[in-house]
Amino acid sequence: MIKVKLISHTNAAPLELASHAALICYQAEAPELGKMINVENRLFKVGHHTTLQHFFLTFQVEDISVGDITFGLHLTSPFYNSDQRSGRYCAKMFVEPDFEKIENYVGSFWPDLEQSLKNKTLDYIKKGVNLYQENIATATELAAKFIREERPFANDKYIEMSAPKIAQEQVRSFIPVIFPTAFDLTINLTALVAMYEAAWNPVMRDVTGKMAQAAVEKFPELAFVFREDARRQDDWAPKIKEGSQILSEPHLKILEISRRENFRAAEEALMAPVDKLHFTPELMDNSFDEIKTEIEISVATMGQDQRHRTIRRGMPEFTGNFYLPPILAALGLEEAARGLLEDWKNLSQKLPDTLAAVIAPYGAMVRYKKAGSLNAVAHEQAKRLCWCAQEEIYHLSRLLRLEIEKLPEHSPLLSLLEPPCYSTGLCAEGARYCGRDIKLRTGGDYFPKRKI
């Protein structure tokens, strides 16, 4: 079952830090660390919570499903730092799946589910895994071929290392996101309390409960902040719409652009290797202007998109469509994708919404709105228009460029939608240079469609 371990915390007691933070606001002399006030009554109950945010905890979480991170711990709050086991690099999770662990996961968090539905759910999961295992070898060969075609300067070592990762990245579209993963999560104290109270599905309640328990075991004086009677009792999960298309690219629609005529473009020196956009006073107005879009992407890419926490996102919904990556399309697997999609949707009608969401295949598509300041968008696009980004999220950024190109009055914003190599002529990834033809930046299509 899910394991939660407290592996690090601020090296001072949480209530001592909160007391110090409160006292320094009201004393002419700096207080001594260790001088205590009644934190519960003077700070917590009256909502003076910034004083509690000086204390951080880092948790190692094992055997939580990918879906319960994407639609759970990573969904709403930007107040965390997280590093998750990669679905691109960790092939073992799909090559040697532990179906007993997955079956126990379903049984533990949805104990009232009829055995016949548990069996059908596991059969559906195994079908996705079989599609992955039947096609991964051929997909790896095709990925190597596509690398050679698209990236003329990729060397043999790069191709040998990258082809299996890229193939796995695309063929995992068939895998349900209930597969177990692991991550490190660092949050401040009030963020943990808010997540504990707001938890909206059985897994969230379990994980945040274990986090609260670990925190209180280490610091018993924190027991008062974790109020069992304040926890949310009802469940939430994204709805599933009636679409049934197999799509070959993500969708993006610009909803609104606000921009001053004299906005200041960010220089590359302010972005790499340290991003200083949000810390530079001359660019403060760029944090006021913004771009709003509506997007439709796969669940796999939604997980990537969530890594940009200065971007605001609306509530997601499943569109009922399926994203078929280029390698799968080249292998003629559209009907296999359609069959898996229909199996998931039909099964989902009989399952709790929270379980239906986490057995969605990676390729299932979601729609939601995004809004980002110009500084946030510049940071995001510098990462996502790099060819080290996965193919679909690159194409989402490419679509944003194409849409802005249709709006001449906003053409200056194109300077925000560039990878470092476009503006400097040098790859910022060093040894991970993708092999793309950087000379095309001075003449040619530098933002073409990619297969890998």
C-alpha angles and dihedrals in degrees: 000000000000112000121204120190128181103224103167142010140171108290095240130067112271098233091045089056092046091049092049092049092050095045095049088061093060107031130081089213124055110258123236116256105249098040103124136210129184096278095179096056103027099040117010102043094043094048101249089142103150085081089063094050095077089079119080133188129196119208130192108213120193132188098013114140121254089237093055089057096045095043095028131027095020099038110088114005125074091188099099145071117224140176117191134196106262123247086203099056105031105073095164092076090066101029095052104025120185101223092175089060091050092047090051090049091056093044094049099049099033100034095159093060113119115251092239090058091046088054093048090048092052092046089053091049091050090051090058091048091050091053089052095048094044093054108030096090095051090042090054091054090048092048090056090050092050092048090056091049098046103032110047094181098049109120126219094259091053091049092048092051099039104042095070092046094049092046091051091047091057102034091051085076084093094053118096113237092235087090112121122253138161138231145173114238125192118190138158121249099260092046088056091049092050092049090048093053097039098046106140106191138037095263094048090051091050097047097044089044090055090047091052091047092051091049093050092046088056095039111022090182088072094067092103094062094060104070112185092196091057094060121114112253104190125076133239131194134160114273122243116232127205101258119126106177127134104222128198097201139022121260128236132180125183110230101179142347122199115188137154114232091239100044114154119240115222118250117230090241088066092055110042137093087348119030107226098166094111091043100052115094094207088061097048092107088058087065089058098051116068151177121231122198141167115223140186115204140149122274087247091060093042087064089053092046092055090064088079101077097175087068116087118222135196127223112294128228131189109246094202090242129117128222112224110197119219096258092053090047090051089051090054095243099142094112091047088054091047092051093050091047092053091046090054094047094046092047092046091062088066099042134076109271091241092057093043089057095054096047091055111122116250086248095058108114129233131193127211142144124256132198126185136170116241089257091052092047092049091054093046096048095047087061100038100046088055111100091232085074116091116270099252098049089047089055091050089057091044089055090054090054091049092050093049090049086063090059107066092184088064099041092115087069090069087080086070092056102068136109115230092256091060095058099034105029089231130102111243092202096071110196090013092066105153097217097241116150102261091184088075089076088081096046130359139038106316093173105048128155111277131210094196 
